[in-house]
Amino acid sequence: MAHEVPDGLYYTEEHEWLRVEGDEGVVGITAYAQDQLGDVVFVELPEVGAQYRAGEAFGVVESVKTVSDVYMPVSARVVAVNGALADRPELVNQDPYGEGWLVRIQILNRDELAGLLDAAAYRQRTS
């Protein structure tokens, strides 16, 4: 089954996406990832101000099937979290690239963007 993979985003091997907006970015999990997880029932997100290196776990997504860590695509400081997910974790399933976003970050090392996948590479990886 083909999953939505929007152009213009960066993707990780661990199925996170990153939309760059100036010096900031928005991070979520891909449509493929949410489909593999099944119904998301809980999302644990970091505190605003927390800082992570690329590849570090920053949150947890719990579904009816499993519990999975979520990894930071690039070194970053969290500037906002999606508070709507506390009451409506199903947004991750319903709109993974929109209302189901997880965190907004300040990108600390733009050079790390070069190590992420583009949409075509991610489509190939998940097909």
Secondary structure in CASP SS format (residue, H / E / C, confidence):
PFRMAT SS
TARGET T0000
AUTHOR 0000-0000-0000
METHOD secondary structure of the structure
MODEL  1
M C 1.00
A C 1.00
H C 1.00
E C 1.00
V C 1.00
P C 1.00
D C 1.00
G C 1.00
L C 1.00
Y E 1.00
Y E 1.00
T C 1.00
E C 1.00
E C 1.00
H C 1.00
E E 1.00
W E 1.00
L E 1.00
R E 1.00
V E 1.00
E E 1.00
G C 1.00
D C 1.00
E E 1.00
G E 1.00
V E 1.00
V E 1.00
G E 1.00
I E 1.00
T C 1.00
A H 1.00
Y H 1.00
A H 1.00
Q H 1.00
D H 1.00
Q H 1.00
L H 1.00
G C 1.00
D C 1.00
V E 1.00
V E 1.00
F E 1.00
V E 1.00
E E 1.00
L C 1.00
P C 1.00
E C 1.00
V C 1.00
G C 1.00
A C 1.00
Q E 1.00
Y E 1.00
R C 1.00
A C 1.00
G C 1.00
E C 1.00
A E 1.00
F E 1.00
G E 1.00
V E 1.00
V E 1.00
E E 1.00
S E 1.00
V C 1.00
K C 1.00
T C 1.00
V E 1.00
S E 1.00
D E 1.00
V E 1.00
Y E 1.00
M C 1.00
P C 1.00
V C 1.00
S C 1.00
A E 1.00
R E 1.00
V E 1.00
V E 1.00
A E 1.00
V E 1.00
N C 1.00
G C 1.00
A H 1.00
L H 1.00
A H 1.00
D H 1.00
R C 1.00
P C 1.00
E C 1.00
L H 1.00
V H 1.00
N H 1.00
Q H 1.00
D C 1.00
P C 1.00
Y C 1.00
G C 1.00
E C 1.00
G C 1.00
W C 1.00
L C 1.00
V E 1.00
R E 1.00
I E 1.00
Q E 1.00
I E 1.00
L C 1.00
N C 1.00
R H 1.00
D H 1.00
E H 1.00
L H 1.00
A H 1.00
G H 1.00
L C 1.00
L E 1.00
D C 1.00
A H 1.00
A H 1.00
A H 1.00
Y H 1.00
R H 1.00
Q H 1.00
R H 1.00
T H 1.00
S C 1.00
END
